[in-house]
Amino acid sequence: MRFDVISKLKITFTLPAVLVVALLSTGGTHASEPRLRVVCTTTMIADLAKNLVGDRAEILGIMKPGEDPHVYDVRPRDVQLIANADVILMNGLHLESTLQHVIENNAGDSIVARLAESKGIVPLESEQTRGAPDPHCWFNVQYFRIYTERARDALIQADPGNAEHYRQRAEDYFKELDELHKWVGRRMKTIAREQRVIVTSHDAFQYFGRTYFVDVFAVIGISTEQQPKPRDIARLESLVRERNVKALFVETSVSQTLNQIVKKIAETTGVQIGGTLFSDSLGDPGTPEGTYIGMVRHNVSTIVEALR
């Protein structure tokens, strides 16, 4: 583990013991605590890590707000971040397809935690590509609780001296996530079941749909690398009419081409665009949507207002 060397405090034997204690307690000449270097792939995971570590570690996020993990373009600095990390927190289930080999080849002795690859999480298949695991597990808030458990355990493994700190902060965050899960359920129940239908740019919301009883459809499948086919667009137009869909939604981290297709379907069917959803990335730092909890609240509020 790469901890900074702690400087030694030199004290002559002539100094009174009281002065020695004063020097150590006032911080005038004291050793700084070692800090972990925790590298996170996505913005959701970076926010999770910040909730767990407080001031006990340095959090380094690879992806920026609005970047798409499916087609992320690896930067030269990413290799250095990964090589120097003590802990690497990633989603797994092939979400970070372009980063996966970089991590495998450069992580060295770092602890690598694939948070979505857990016995407690049952991966869904893509609705359009059978056999491909759906990596968007974080839209089930209860599954994000499992992300938190696995991240906590990785931090404790790397830094057992601060184990109690990580456990307590995880317990505090569990309470927030449990309340969020209940809040989402209450909000969605304000919409009649037959009206809980959403159409989005790509297939990122199946876990949300399965957990909170919403029918979810999209222009393309789980990866934004896919190209929409004319028959898929025609299928969605028919579905919007048949199900009397109230609103369609665009996303923040996909290409404008996909969002334009959603807008074209809305225009063709006479249905409104209900708003913008955050799918594979959080919003800007300092905004409510810049945290996982704020992002979920934004999405749910946007969906409920549009469908109601």
C-alpha positions in Angstrom: 0.0 0.0 0.0 1.3 3.4 -0.9 1.4 5.5 2.2 3.4 8.7 2.6 6.4 8.3 4.9 5.6 9.8 8.3 8.2 12.3 9.4 9.8 11.8 12.7 9.6 14.4 15.5 13.0 15.1 17.0 12.9 16.2 20.7 16.0 16.8 22.8 16.1 15.3 26.3 16.2 18.7 27.9 12.6 19.6 26.8 10.1 19.2 29.6 7.5 16.5 29.2 4.7 19.1 29.2 6.2 20.8 26.2 6.5 17.5 24.3 2.8 16.9 24.9 1.9 20.4 23.8 3.8 20.0 20.6 2.1 16.8 19.8 -1.4 18.0 20.7 -1.4 21.4 19.0 -0.4 20.2 15.6 2.5 22.5 15.5 4.8 19.6 14.7 2.8 16.4 14.1 2.6 13.6 11.6 -0.1 13.6 9.0 -2.3 10.5 8.8 -1.7 8.2 5.7 -4.5 8.4 3.1 -5.7 5.8 0.8 -5.9 6.5 -2.9 -9.4 5.3 -4.1 -10.0 5.4 -7.8 -13.6 5.1 -9.0 -14.8 4.5 -12.5 -18.2 6.2 -12.7 -19.7 9.3 -11.0 -22.2 7.2 -9.0 -19.4 5.1 -7.5 -17.3 8.2 -6.8 -20.2 9.7 -4.9 -20.7 6.5 -2.9 -17.0 6.4 -2.0 -17.1 10.0 -0.7 -20.0 9.1 1.6 -17.9 6.2 3.0 -14.5 7.7 3.5 -14.9 11.3 4.7 -11.4 12.7 5.1 -9.7 9.3 5.4 -8.9 8.8 1.7 -8.4 10.6 -1.5 -11.2 9.9 -4.0 -10.2 10.1 -7.7 -12.9 9.7 -10.3 -12.1 8.6 -13.8 -15.3 9.6 -15.6 -16.7 13.1 -15.5 -20.4 14.1 -15.3 -22.2 13.5 -18.6 -19.7 10.9 -19.9 -21.0 7.6 -21.2 -19.3 4.6 -19.6 -20.3 2.3 -22.4 -18.2 4.2 -25.0 -15.8 6.0 -22.6 -12.6 7.1 -24.4 -9.7 6.1 -22.1 -7.3 9.0 -21.4 -3.5 8.6 -20.7 -3.9 9.9 -17.2 -6.3 7.0 -16.4 -3.5 4.5 -16.7 -1.5 6.4 -14.1 -4.5 6.8 -11.8 -5.1 3.0 -11.9 -1.5 2.1 -11.5 -1.1 4.3 -8.3 -4.4 3.3 -6.7 -4.8 1.4 -3.4 -8.4 0.6 -4.1 -10.3 0.6 -7.4 -14.1 0.6 -7.3 -15.9 -0.2 -10.5 -19.4 -1.3 -11.5 -18.5 -4.5 -13.4 -20.9 -6.5 -15.6 -19.1 -5.1 -18.6 -20.3 -1.5 -18.0 -16.8 -0.1 -18.2 -16.0 -2.1 -21.4 -13.2 0.3 -22.6 -11.6 0.5 -19.1 -11.8 -3.2 -18.1 -8.5 -4.3 -19.8 -6.7 -1.1 -18.6 -7.6 -2.0 -15.1 -6.7 -5.7 -15.5 -3.3 -4.8 -16.9 -2.3 -1.9 -14.6 -4.0 -2.5 -11.2 -1.0 -4.4 -9.8 -1.6 -5.2 -6.1 -4.5 -2.8 -5.8 -7.8 -4.1 -4.4 -10.3 -4.2 -7.3 -14.0 -4.3 -6.3 -16.6 -5.0 -9.0 -19.6 -3.7 -7.0 -22.4 -5.1 -9.2 -20.9 -8.6 -9.3 -22.4 -9.8 -6.0 -24.4 -12.8 -4.9 -27.0 -10.4 -3.6 -27.6 -8.9 -7.1 -29.4 -10.9 -9.8 -28.4 -9.4 -13.2 -31.2 -8.9 -15.7 -30.7 -9.7 -19.4 -30.9 -7.0 -22.0 -34.4 -6.8 -23.4 -33.0 -6.7 -26.9 -29.7 -8.7 -26.6 -30.4 -12.0 -24.8 -27.6 -13.3 -22.7 -25.9 -9.9 -22.1 -26.0 -8.8 -18.5 -27.7 -5.5 -17.7 -25.1 -3.5 -15.7 -27.5 -0.7 -14.6 -28.1 -2.2 -11.2 -27.9 1.1 -9.3 -31.4 2.0 -10.4 -32.7 -0.5 -7.8 -31.8 1.5 -4.6 -31.7 -1.8 -2.6 -29.0 -3.0 -5.0 -27.0 0.3 -4.5 -27.1 -0.7 -0.8 -25.2 -3.8 -1.8 -22.7 -1.6 -3.8 -22.2 0.2 -0.5 -21.5 -3.0 1.5 -18.9 -4.2 -1.1 -17.2 -0.8 -1.2 -17.1 -0.7 2.6 -15.5 -4.1 2.7 -12.9 -3.2 0.1 -11.9 -0.1 2.1 -11.6 -2.1 5.3 -9.5 -4.7 3.6 -7.1 -2.0 2.3 -7.2 0.1 5.5 -8.1 -2.1 8.5 -6.9 0.6 11.0 -10.0 2.8 10.0 -12.4 -0.1 9.8 -14.8 1.3 12.4 -14.9 4.7 10.6 -15.9 3.0 7.3 -18.5 0.8 9.1 -20.1 3.8 10.9 -20.3 5.9 7.7 -21.8 2.9 5.8 -24.5 2.5 8.5 -25.3 6.2 8.2 -25.6 5.9 4.4 -27.7 2.8 4.6 -30.3 4.8 6.5 -30.4 7.4 3.8 -30.7 4.7 1.1 -33.4 2.9 3.0 -35.4 6.1 3.2 -34.8 6.8 -0.5 -36.1 3.4 -1.4 -39.3 3.9 0.6 -39.7 7.4 -0.9 -39.4 6.1 -4.5 -42.0 3.5 -3.8 -44.5 6.0 -2.3 -44.0 8.4 -5.2 -44.5 5.8 -7.9 -47.7 4.6 -6.2 -49.2 8.0 -6.9 -49.4 6.9 -10.6 -52.0 4.4 -11.7 -50.3 1.1 -12.6 -51.5 1.1 -16.2 -49.9 4.6 -16.7 -46.5 3.6 -15.4 -44.9 3.3 -18.8 -41.7 5.1 -19.8 -39.8 5.2 -23.1 -36.2 6.4 -23.0 -33.2 6.7 -25.2 -31.4 3.5 -24.1 -32.3 0.5 -22.0 -30.9 1.7 -18.6 -34.0 1.6 -16.4 -35.1 -2.1 -16.3 -34.0 -2.5 -12.6 -35.9 0.6 -11.8 -38.9 -0.8 -13.6 -38.8 -4.3 -12.0 -38.4 -2.8 -8.5 -41.0 -0.1 -8.6 -43.5 -1.7 -11.1 -42.9 0.4 -14.2 -42.9 -0.9 -17.8 -39.7 0.4 -19.5 -39.0 0.6 -23.2 -36.1 2.2 -25.1 -34.8 3.0 -28.6 -31.8 0.7 -28.2 -30.5 -1.9 -25.7 -28.3 -1.7 -22.7 -25.2 -0.4 -24.5 -25.1 2.9 -26.3 -22.8 1.4 -28.9 -25.8 -0.2 -30.5 -27.4 1.4 -33.5 -31.2 1.8 -33.7 -32.9 0.0 -36.5 -35.9 1.4 -38.4 -38.1 -1.5 -37.2 -37.2 -0.7 -33.6 -38.3 2.9 -34.0 -41.6 1.7 -35.8 -42.2 -0.7 -32.9 -41.8 2.0 -30.3 -44.2 4.3 -32.2 -46.8 1.5 -32.2 -46.3 0.8 -28.6 -46.7 4.5 -27.6 -50.0 4.6 -29.4 -51.3 1.2 -28.1 -50.3 1.8 -24.5 -51.5 5.5 -24.5 -48.0 6.5 -23.2 -48.2 9.9 -21.5 -44.6 11.1 -22.0 -41.2 10.1 -23.5 -37.8 10.9 -21.9 -34.4 11.8 -23.1 -31.1 11.2 -21.2 -28.1 13.2 -20.2 -25.2 10.9 -21.1 -26.2 9.5 -24.5 -25.6 10.9 -27.9 -27.8 13.6 -29.3 -28.7 11.2 -32.2 -30.5 8.9 -29.7 -32.3 11.8 -28.0 -33.3 13.2 -31.4 -34.9 9.8 -32.3 -36.9 10.0 -29.0 -38.0 13.5 -29.9 -39.0 12.4 -33.4 -41.1 9.6 -32.0 -42.8 12.1 -29.7 -43.5 14.3 -32.6 -44.9 11.5 -34.8 -47.2 10.2 -32.0 -48.2 13.5 -30.6 -46.8 12.7 -27.2 -44.8 15.2 -25.1 -41.2 15.0 -23.9 -41.6 14.5 -20.2 -38.1 15.7 -19.3 -34.5 14.6 -19.1 -33.3 11.6 -17.0 -29.9 10.9 -15.7 -28.9 7.4 -16.7 -25.2 6.5 -16.7 -23.8 9.6 -15.0 -24.7 12.0 -12.3 -25.1 15.8 -12.8 -22.5 18.5 -12.1 -20.9 18.7 -8.7 -22.7 21.1 -6.4 -26.1 20.4 -7.9 -28.7 18.2 -6.3 -28.3 15.8 -9.3 -24.6 15.6 -8.5 -25.2 13.0 -5.9 -26.7 9.5 -6.3 -29.6 10.3 -3.9 -30.3 13.6 -5.6 -30.1 12.0 -9.1 -32.7 9.3 -8.1 -35.0 11.9 -6.6 -34.7 14.1 -9.8 -35.5 11.1 -12.1 -38.5 9.9 -10.0 -39.9 13.4 -9.7 -39.5 14.0 -13.4 -41.3 10.7 -14.2 -44.1 11.2 -11.8 -44.9 14.7 -12.9 -44.9 13.7 -16.6 -47.0 10.6 -16.2 -49.5 12.1 -13.8 
